[in-house]
Amino acid sequence: MDLNAARMFVAVVQAGSLSAAALRLDTPLPTLSRRIRELEQALKVQLLERSARGTRLTDAGTRLYEHAARGIEALGEAEEAVKSDQTRLKGRLRLSLPTAFEPWWDLLAAFQRQYPDIQLNVYTTDRRVDLTQDGIDVALRIGAIVHEAMVARRLLSYRHLLVGAPELLTKIGEPLTPEKLHDFPLAAWSRDANIHPAWQLGEYKFEPRPMLTTNDYLQLRARALAGEVIAELPPFLAAEPIRNGRLRAVLIDHPMPEQQVSLLYPLHRHPSSIVRAYLDFCQKQVGRFLDLLAP
């Protein structure tokens, strides 16, 4: 098998299309397309299904990608080990984070201060990314991890809070039971606009009738701070406004479920020295993150 053609194939899969891969590799598109066809001819299988929307792996292409990506990554790490100064970590680290996960940006800045030669590529999204397909080294995930092809390193857990501005609670009266929330304007987080949100408040399942649903926690916080709604927030977005009196937690005797925070990386991929450094750094620094969770 032509190693350069295999590299190009892996780049096409990770970029999502031939044209995007050509830009990433700084290779003429006709050249890239020809090399992929030659690889398919040499292997006597179709690896990619091409369409106006990009490329899609065939079953044979998926099997080749799983093996080729590991081999090419290992070759890259070997090349990096030979070329780089052994006293300092150098290279690129590709990360995925949930949106609005504000304190983690401080942790990443501290990580780069300790490892100034590591370049971070950070992709923020609330969807469940495919680490292999999207070329992600480590993803920060919220919630239970059920994935046989991944290794999860659990870091911490926390509970979301229902919060409202003191002026709103004074005006309407603080809710003492979940049912009383129906007397308030509510705003809720939802990943999917077609799914009606539900809040588990202790043993009580409450179905809000929100005036606003969004997948943007920062917008929920802004509307709560403006005294317009009671909203659900992760504690790291609510802690400071609660400490300075701009928000107040409600129904604290009806706690919301625990949310698990884990770092996820592919099981089949041996962690590079850079990935191991990041995992260890996060584990050591997680105590600082916990401090931000306390109102």
JOZI-V790687 format. One line per field, one symbol per residue. ss: DSSP state (h for helix, s for strand, l for the rest). Layout:
ss: ???
This chain:
ss: llhhhhhhhhhhhhhllhhhhhhhhlllhhhhhhhhhhhhhhhllllssssllsssslhhhhhhhhhhhhhhhhhhhhhhhhhlllllllsssssssllllhhhhhhhhhhhhhlllsssssssllllllhhhhlllssssslllllllsssssssssslsssslhhhhhhhlllllhhhhhhllsssslllllllllsssllssslllllsssllhhhhhhhhhllllsssslhhhhhhhhhllllssslllllllsssssssssllllllhhhhhhhhhhhhhhhhhhhllll
